[in-house]
Amino acid sequence: MDKRKQFEDFIAGKLSNEEARAFLTWLMSQEGEDELSATIDEEWSERAKEREYPEYDMEKLLSRTKIAKGEGSTLRLSREEKRSDHASKSGAHKFPWLRLVAGLVILFSLSFLLTKWGEEPVTEPDISSIEMVTRKNPSGVKTRIHLPDGSVVYLNAESTLSYPKDFISHREIRLSGEAFFEVKKDSLHPFSVTSDRLTTVALGTTFNIRAFESDGAVEVTLASGKVRVSDSQTRQSLTLLPGEAASIKAGTEELEKYTADVSMVTQWVKGILVFKNTSFKEIIKRLERWYGVEIHLQGEIANEKCSGEFMEGESLANVLKVLSYSVEFEYKIEGNQVIIIQNQ
């Protein structure tokens, strides 16, 4: 490309980053300096034929270019230039190319210009290209997962956990279902868990998240440390301290904070199935999840609430037998199919 055209395009901001960097590199070279000098000399000679103008000291103009490169010294004017300074100002508008060069020299003296062209474009990561690791538990299965950063996750039945393969640098998890987290402290890489609308951020702490789709709500309970819970839909956020919980229900806009019974919420991690004034419909959902069965109701079951505590390994038949004392019903177990019949 013609160098004069490059000068003009550079000033107008028409060059790409790559073209501008190449142009500046050339201009700062000896070849660029020589061509700049020759161009100015040529322009001056052509214009001088048309009208008498004061003589300019070419060394002065070159020294300005050197100043832009950190090589400058004190500027000096020729005797004739000093004598005719006023006349030069009045005729400057006749020299568009000299004004262009003068503007370029001024721009070179501004450090931000060089910085601007030296910046590399910011490239956003392509989230879809990030390799993910997914762990999924069917009903009746609970697992303990050791994450690459040293954190431990207890994943409940009917729950799914996903995280980047490069987890140590990107401690971001997506959870559907329920999990209890023991987070390894790393102040440089916050640990975040996103469940539906809520995102929970922690550094080093233990907390439980319950986000089963069938529940229609997301609940975060803090056992130790400190976490920040944010709602992506309403932009609300809350800070939780140990013994506190936050929840959001589908179709609502209020992120609620309250005191929680952490021991009861986290009993499942220890393999204990606990009901405390729990509705029978909720108990059925939890039994299906815990034992990996499908429970079918025949007849209308009273809207009773039950309490009870069962250790892992307790047979489903025994659990149903105990519950039938509070809510009168009969049951049949055929493989993974369970039928509960209301007593008339």
C-alpha positions in Angstrom: 0.0 0.0 0.0 1.2 3.6 -0.8 2.7 5.0 2.4 1.0 8.4 2.0 -2.3 6.6 1.8 -1.3 4.7 4.9 -0.6 8.0 6.7 -4.1 9.2 5.8 -5.8 6.0 6.7 -4.0 5.8 10.0 -5.0 9.3 11.0 -8.6 8.6 9.9 -8.6 5.3 12.0 -9.3 3.2 8.9 -6.5 0.7 9.5 -7.1 -2.6 11.3 -5.1 -3.3 14.5 -2.7 -5.5 12.6 -2.2 -2.9 9.8 -1.7 -0.1 12.3 0.9 -2.0 14.3 2.8 -2.9 11.1 2.6 0.8 10.0 3.9 2.1 13.4 6.8 -0.4 13.3 7.8 0.7 9.9 7.5 4.4 10.8 9.7 4.0 13.8 12.4 2.3 11.7 15.3 4.1 9.9 13.5 3.5 6.6 10.4 5.1 7.8 12.2 8.1 9.2 14.1 8.6 5.9 10.8 8.3 3.9 9.1 10.8 6.2 12.0 13.2 5.7 11.9 12.8 1.9 8.1 13.2 1.8 8.2 16.4 3.7 11.0 17.7 1.6 9.2 16.8 -1.6 6.0 18.4 -0.4 7.8 21.5 0.6 9.6 21.8 -2.7 6.4 21.4 -4.7 4.6 24.1 -2.7 7.5 26.5 -2.7 7.3 26.7 -6.5 3.9 28.2 -6.3 4.5 30.8 -3.6 7.3 32.1 -1.5 7.1 30.7 2.0 9.5 30.8 4.9 12.2 28.1 5.0 11.7 25.3 7.5 14.6 23.6 9.2 14.1 19.9 8.1 16.3 18.8 11.0 13.6 20.3 13.3 10.9 18.1 11.8 13.0 15.0 12.0 13.9 15.7 15.5 10.1 15.8 16.4 9.8 12.3 14.9 12.8 11.2 17.1 11.1 12.7 20.2 8.2 10.4 19.6 10.7 7.5 19.7 12.4 8.8 22.9 15.4 10.0 21.0 14.6 13.7 20.8 16.7 16.7 21.8 15.9 20.4 22.0 14.1 21.8 18.9 15.7 24.7 17.0 14.4 27.0 14.3 16.5 28.5 11.5 17.1 32.2 11.3 14.7 32.6 8.4 12.0 30.6 10.1 12.2 32.8 13.2 12.0 35.9 11.1 9.0 34.6 9.1 7.1 32.7 11.7 4.0 34.9 11.4 3.8 34.4 7.7 4.1 30.7 8.0 1.0 30.6 10.3 -1.0 32.6 7.9 -0.2 30.3 5.0 -0.4 27.0 6.8 -3.9 26.2 5.4 -2.3 25.9 2.0 -0.4 22.8 3.0 -2.9 20.0 3.9 -0.2 17.4 3.8 2.1 19.3 6.2 -0.8 19.7 8.5 -1.3 15.9 8.3 2.3 15.3 9.1 2.3 17.8 12.0 -0.8 16.1 13.4 0.8 12.7 13.1 3.9 13.9 15.0 1.7 15.3 17.8 -0.1 12.0 18.0 3.1 10.1 18.3 3.9 12.2 21.4 0.8 10.8 23.1 1.5 7.5 24.8 -2.1 6.3 24.7 -2.0 6.1 20.9 0.8 3.5 21.0 -1.0 1.7 23.8 -4.3 1.7 21.8 -2.7 0.0 18.8 -0.7 -2.3 21.0 -3.7 -3.8 22.8 -4.7 -7.3 21.9 -8.4 -7.8 21.2 -10.3 -9.4 24.1 -11.6 -12.8 23.2 -14.6 -14.2 25.2 -14.4 -17.9 25.9 -16.8 -20.1 24.0 -18.8 -21.6 26.8 -20.2 -24.3 24.4 -16.6 -25.5 23.8 -15.8 -26.1 27.4 -15.5 -29.8 28.2 -17.8 -30.7 31.0 -17.9 -33.6 33.5 -21.4 -34.8 34.5 -22.3 -37.1 37.4 -25.8 -38.4 37.6 -27.5 -40.5 40.2 -30.7 -42.4 39.5 -33.3 -42.9 42.2 -32.1 -45.1 45.0 -28.4 -44.2 44.6 -26.4 -41.7 46.6 -22.7 -41.0 45.9 -19.7 -39.1 47.3 -17.7 -37.2 44.7 -14.2 -35.9 45.2 -13.7 -32.8 43.0 -10.3 -32.0 41.5 -9.7 -29.0 43.8 -10.1 -31.2 46.9 -13.7 -30.3 47.6 -16.2 -33.1 48.4 -19.8 -33.4 47.2 -22.4 -35.7 48.5 -24.9 -36.2 45.7 -28.4 -37.3 46.5 -30.5 -39.7 44.5 -32.2 -38.4 41.4 -29.6 -35.6 41.2 -27.2 -34.4 38.5 -24.0 -32.5 38.9 -21.9 -30.8 36.1 -18.6 -29.0 36.2 -15.8 -28.0 33.9 -13.0 -30.4 33.3 -10.6 -27.6 34.2 -12.3 -27.3 37.5 -9.4 -26.1 39.6 -9.3 -22.8 37.7 -13.1 -22.6 37.1 -14.9 -23.8 40.2 -18.4 -23.5 38.7 -21.0 -26.2 39.2 -24.5 -26.7 37.9 -26.8 -28.8 40.1 -30.2 -30.3 39.6 -31.5 -32.2 42.6 -29.8 -32.2 46.0 -26.2 -32.1 47.1 -24.1 -31.3 50.2 -20.9 -29.5 49.6 -17.6 -29.4 51.6 -15.7 -26.7 49.9 -11.9 -26.5 49.9 -10.8 -22.9 50.6 -9.2 -21.1 47.7 -9.5 -17.3 47.9 -8.3 -16.9 44.3 -11.0 -19.1 42.8 -14.5 -18.7 44.4 -16.7 -21.8 44.4 -20.1 -21.3 42.8 -23.1 -23.6 42.4 -26.0 -22.7 40.1 -29.4 -24.3 40.6 -32.1 -23.0 38.4 -32.4 -19.3 39.3 -30.1 -19.3 42.3 -26.3 -19.1 42.4 -24.5 -19.8 45.6 -20.9 -18.5 45.9 -18.5 -19.6 48.7 -14.8 -19.7 49.4 -14.5 -22.4 52.1 -17.6 -23.6 53.7 -20.2 -26.4 54.0 -23.8 -26.0 52.7 -26.7 -28.0 51.3 -28.7 -27.2 48.2 -32.0 -28.7 47.4 -33.3 -28.0 43.9 -35.5 -30.9 42.7 -37.6 -29.8 39.8 -40.6 -31.5 41.2 -40.4 -29.4 44.4 -40.8 -26.1 42.5 -38.3 -24.4 44.7 -34.6 -24.0 45.4 -33.3 -24.1 49.0 -29.8 -23.3 50.2 -28.9 -24.2 53.8 -25.6 -23.1 55.3 -23.8 -25.4 57.8 -20.6 -23.5 58.2 -18.7 -20.6 56.8 -20.4 -17.9 54.7 -22.1 -17.8 51.3 -23.7 -15.4 49.0 -26.9 -16.4 47.3 -28.1 -14.5 44.2 -31.3 -14.7 42.1 -30.5 -14.3 38.4 -34.1 -13.3 37.7 -34.7 -10.5 40.2 -31.0 -9.6 40.9 -31.7 -10.0 44.6 -28.9 -11.4 46.8 -28.5 -12.5 50.4 -25.6 -13.4 52.6 -26.1 -16.5 54.8 -24.4 -17.3 58.1 -24.4 -20.8 59.7 -27.9 -22.0 60.6 -29.5 -19.8 58.0 -31.3 -20.8 54.7 -32.5 -19.0 51.6 -35.2 -20.2 49.2 -37.1 -19.1 46.1 -40.3 -20.7 44.8 -41.2 -20.9 41.2 -43.4 -18.1 40.0 -42.4 -15.8 42.9 -40.0 -12.8 43.1 -39.0 -12.9 46.7 -35.8 -14.5 47.9 -36.6 -15.5 51.4 -34.1 -15.9 54.3 -34.9 -17.8 57.5 -33.5 -19.9 60.3 -33.1 -23.6 59.4 -32.6 -26.9 61.2 -29.3 -27.8 59.6 -29.0 -31.1 61.4 -32.4 -32.3 59.9 -31.7 -30.9 56.5 -28.4 -32.7 56.2 -29.3 -36.1 57.8 -29.5 -37.6 54.4 -25.7 -37.2 54.0 -25.3 -39.5 57.0 -27.7 -42.1 55.5 -30.6 -41.1 57.7 -34.1 -40.6 56.3 -36.0 -38.1 58.5 -39.5 -36.8 58.3 -40.7 -34.0 60.6 -44.3 -33.0 60.2 -43.9 -33.9 56.6 -47.0 -34.2 54.3 -47.7 -37.7 53.1 -47.4 -36.6 49.5 -43.9 -35.3 50.2 -43.0 -38.5 52.0 -44.1 -40.5 48.9 -41.8 -38.4 46.6 -38.9 -38.9 49.0 -39.4 -42.6 49.3 -39.4 -43.0 45.6 -36.2 -41.1 45.4 -34.6 -42.9 48.3 -35.5 -46.5 47.4 -35.7 -46.1 43.6 -39.3 -47.2 43.3 -42.5 -46.0 41.8 -45.4 -45.5 44.2 -49.0 -45.6 43.0 -51.9 -44.4 45.1 -55.3 -45.9 45.0 -58.0 -43.8 46.6 -57.6 -40.5 48.3 -54.9 -40.4 51.0 -55.7 -38.1 53.9 -53.5 -35.0 54.0 -51.7 -36.2 57.1 -48.3 -35.1 58.3 -45.9 -37.7 59.7 -42.7 -37.8 61.6 -40.1 -40.5 61.7 -36.4 -41.4 61.4 -35.0 -44.3 59.5 -31.4 -45.4 59.2 -30.0 -46.3 55.8 -30.5 -50.0 55.2 -34.0 -49.9 56.6 -36.3 -51.9 54.3 -39.0 -50.1 52.4 -41.5 -52.6 53.7 -40.6 -51.7 57.3 -40.8 -47.9 56.6 -44.2 -48.3 55.0 -45.4 -50.5 57.9 -44.4 -47.8 60.4 -46.0 -45.0 58.4 -49.2 -47.0 58.0 -49.7 -46.7 61.8 -50.1 -42.9 61.4 -51.9 -42.9 58.0 -54.1 -45.9 57.6 -53.3 -47.7 54.4 -52.3 -51.0 52.9 -49.5 -51.6 50.5 -48.1 -54.0 48.0 -44.5 -54.2 46.8 -43.9 -55.9 43.4 -40.3 -55.3 42.3 -39.8 -51.5 42.0 -43.6 -51.0 41.8 -45.4 -50.1 45.1 -49.2 -49.7 45.4 -50.6 -47.9 48.4 -54.3 -48.5 49.0 -56.3 -46.3 51.4 -58.3 -48.2 54.0 -62.1 -47.5 53.8 
